[in-house]
Amino acid sequence: MKKNSLVFQLAVILLSATFTAYAADNIDLAHKYGIKDYSIVYSTNGQITYENFGKGIDENSMFELGSNGKTVTAYIALKLVQEGKIGLDDSIAKYLDSNLITEDERIKSITLRQLLCHTGGFSPSYELGVDKKIYSNPGEEFRYSGVGYIYLQNVIENISGMSLENAARHYVFEPLGMTNSTFEYKKTVTPYIRLSSSVLYSFAGFILAFIVLFIILSVIGALSKFKLFKMKTAFFIAFVVAALLNTVFMLFVLVSKVAFIFWIYFVVVGMIMIFFRKKKGLYFSCMPVVTILVLILGFTVPICVPATNDIVPRKANSAYTLRSTAKDMSLFCNELMTQYNNGDDTLKGMFLPAVTIDDKNSWGLGIAIESESKGKTYWHSGINPGFQSLYVLYPADNKYVISITNSDNGLDFSKELARNFLNVDGVWDIKR
């Protein structure tokens, strides 16, 4: 007994020393990639270790997990298959809301299996509305698709009679003890977005709207006698209306997290224009000069800047709204490892290639598969503005790693630390 106890203590000391070394290396990596905060889970033979970095960050800190919610959604769908409520090769058409049915007859041949492994033929894009067009014949081509998972969400909700959030609670969160996970809005740690992305999200719509409005108003002014459309007045009206349109666009369509950056710009430039309203040259030049300076700064300074949580909360969406913690994700990955080793045929389908992407990559029913030298890794990443994350399961060594960051540089950071921990040359990337 004493000998066993000594062996156990030595093992704990060795693991502790190993993870202390990882932590030191990862802090250096965080500085290399400009990562503000992160939360990492290491699992070796069922032994869980957390590593957290940043003020107030621990394994219960909530981050946006983005597309990692697709794996949770796939798990829910397979639970419905287990219950006999739908078959993997059943057509999804009869379970869809009428607004998702299109005139393309191929919609009737899309199956649950195809949605799970991204061969339904849908577009990857959903940011500007659900693109219902089918771009390839169902089952013929891998096409990573956020739209496909929106369709999958609709199937789940109509079969289960529950919202996505309630289905996730019923089939995943409550059974696994994931008490800090949700697809609905909940405040997270502060996101850090690349300055270039912040500027692009903030100004692209404004610049386009301003140019169009100013040209229209100037033409009207040139062809009419209305004082309202004189050059100076037209310039100011175009500035204000473009700002309002851009605000609506950011809040309800694009990225509301960076709206405050544009509002600061609008107030500053608006005050300058009012101050120089009697000096024609300065009045007309201040807005374009400040805008150009902001764009130059944004696209030349390689830093991430703090943003806000979504100002207008997004509706629960299987493709990108999952919020969770390192601790909760470790519970989910523990379940995935259990299903890999001891699950029934339905849930084991997550880990069996359903479609081949190339000579190294394939996709199972909800999870990506990459061939390594000693076996396969099973992974998924999540990318939202200001948040990037990755989990990688490596059953051959009975290991997995989860990396969650609040940075637009987080995926490269996560891949490097995963390679170091798992001792594999993983790429964990597929065509999109």
HUHUDA-V207492 format. One record per pair of residues at least 12 apart in sequence whose C-alpha atoms are under 8 Angstrom apart, sorted by the first residue. I is the first residue (numbers start at 1). J is the second residue. Records with the same first field share a line. If there is no record, write none. Layout:
I: J + J
This chain:
19: 49
22: 421
23: 51
26: 417
27: 53
29: 413
30: 413
33: 409 + 410 + 412 + 413
34: 303 + 304 + 409
35: 405 + 406 + 407 + 409 + 410
36: 53 + 54 + 192 + 405 + 406 + 407
37: 52 + 53 + 54 + 55 + 57 + 405 + 406 + 407
38: 52 + 53 + 54 + 57 + 403 + 404 + 405 + 406
39: 51 + 52 + 53 + 57 + 58 + 59 + 326 + 403 + 404 + 405
40: 52 + 59 + 326 + 401 + 402 + 403 + 404
41: 326 + 327 + 330 + 401 + 402 + 403
42: 399 + 400 + 401 + 402
43: 398 + 399 + 400 + 401
44: 397 + 398 + 399 + 400
45: 397 + 398 + 399
46: 398 + 399
50: 326
59: 325 + 326 + 327
60: 180 + 325 + 326 + 327 + 328
61: 188 + 189 + 325 + 326
62: 180 + 187 + 188 + 189 + 323 + 324 + 325 + 326
63: 188 + 189 + 323 + 324 + 325 + 387 + 404 + 405 + 406
64: 188 + 321 + 322 + 323 + 324 + 384 + 387 + 388 + 406
65: 320 + 321 + 322 + 323 + 324 + 382 + 383 + 384 + 387 + 388 + 389 + 404
66: 319 + 320 + 321 + 322 + 323 + 381 + 382 + 383 + 384 + 387 + 388 + 389
67: 318 + 319 + 320 + 321 + 322 + 380 + 381 + 382 + 383 + 384
68: 320 + 322 + 380 + 381 + 382 + 389 + 390
69: 183 + 318 + 319 + 320 + 321 + 322
70: 149 + 318 + 319 + 320 + 366
71: 366 + 367 + 380
72: 168 + 172
73: 152 + 153 + 168 + 318
74: 116 + 365 + 366
75: 172 + 347 + 366
76: 156 + 167 + 168 + 171 + 172
77: 152 + 156
78: 346 + 347
79: 171 + 347
80: 156 + 160
81: 346
82: 346
85: 159
86: 159
87: 112
88: 111 + 112 + 113
89: 111 + 112 + 113
90: 111 + 112
91: 108 + 109 + 110 + 111 + 112
92: 108 + 109 + 110 + 111 + 112 + 155
93: 107 + 108 + 109 + 110
95: 154 + 155 + 158 + 159
96: 151 + 154 + 155 + 158
97: 154
100: 132 + 151
102: 132
104: 134
106: 134 + 137 + 138
107: 134
109: 138
110: 138 + 139
112: 152
113: 365
114: 138 + 139
115: 148 + 149 + 151 + 152
116: 149 + 152 + 364 + 365 + 366
117: 142 + 354 + 355 + 363 + 364 + 365 + 366 + 367
118: 142 + 143 + 144 + 145 + 148
119: 138 + 139 + 140 + 141 + 142 + 143 + 144 + 355
120: 134 + 136 + 137 + 138 + 139 + 143 + 148
121: 134 + 135 + 136 + 137 + 138 + 139 + 141 + 142 + 143 + 148
122: 134 + 135 + 136 + 143 + 145 + 147 + 148
123: 135 + 143 + 144 + 145 + 146 + 147 + 148
124: 143 + 144 + 145 + 146 + 147 + 148 + 432
125: 145 + 146 + 147
126: 146 + 147
127: 253 + 254
128: 253 + 254
130: 147
131: 147
132: 147
142: 355 + 356 + 357
143: 432
144: 431 + 432
146: 319
147: 319
149: 318 + 319
150: 317 + 318 + 319
153: 317 + 318
164: 183 + 316 + 317 + 318
165: 182 + 183 + 184 + 316
168: 182
176: 331 + 332 + 335
177: 328 + 331
178: 328 + 329 + 331 + 332
179: 328
180: 324 + 325 + 328
181: 322 + 323 + 324 + 325 + 328
182: 322 + 323 + 324
183: 316 + 317 + 318 + 321 + 322 + 323
184: 314 + 315 + 316 + 321 + 322 + 323
185: 313 + 314 + 315 + 316 + 321
186: 323
187: 309
188: 309 + 323
189: 406
190: 306 + 307 + 308 + 309 + 406
191: 306 + 307 + 308 + 309 + 385 + 386 + 387 + 406 + 407
192: 304 + 305 + 306 + 307 + 385 + 386 + 387 + 406 + 407 + 408
193: 304 + 305 + 306 + 307 + 385 + 386 + 387 + 407 + 408
194: 302 + 303 + 304 + 305 + 386 + 407 + 408 + 409
195: 298 + 299 + 301 + 302 + 303 + 304 + 305
196: 298 + 299 + 300 + 301 + 302
197: 298
198: 258 + 261 + 298
199: 294 + 295 + 298 + 299
201: 250 + 254 + 255 + 258
202: 246 + 250 + 258 + 259 + 261 + 262
203: 246 + 262
205: 245 + 246 + 249
206: 242 + 243 + 245 + 246
207: 242
209: 238 + 242 + 245 + 246
210: 238 + 239 + 241 + 242 + 243
211: 238
213: 238 + 242
214: 234 + 235 + 238
217: 229 + 234 + 238
218: 230 + 231 + 234
221: 234
232: 284
235: 284
243: 266
247: 259
251: 311 + 312
252: 312
255: 310 + 385
256: 310 + 311 + 312
257: 307 + 308 + 309 + 310 + 311
258: 307 + 308
269: 286 + 287 + 290
272: 286
273: 286 + 287
304: 407 + 408
307: 386
320: 382 + 384
326: 402 + 403 + 404
329: 402
330: 402
333: 393 + 400
337: 393 + 395
349: 364 + 365
350: 364 + 365 + 366 + 367
351: 364 + 365 + 367 + 369 + 378
352: 364 + 365
353: 365 + 369
357: 430
361: 430
367: 379 + 380
368: 380
370: 426 + 428
372: 424 + 425 + 426
373: 424
374: 396
375: 394 + 395 + 396
376: 394 + 395 + 396
377: 392 + 393 + 394 + 395
378: 392 + 393 + 394
379: 391 + 392 + 393 + 428
380: 392 + 428
381: 411
383: 408 + 411
384: 408
385: 408
386: 406 + 407 + 408
387: 404 + 405 + 406 + 407 + 408 + 410
388: 404 + 405 + 406 + 407 + 408 + 409 + 410 + 411
389: 402 + 403 + 404 + 405 + 410 + 411 + 414
390: 402 + 403 + 404 + 411 + 414 + 415
391: 403
392: 418
394: 422
399: 422
400: 422
401: 418 + 421 + 422
415: 427 + 428
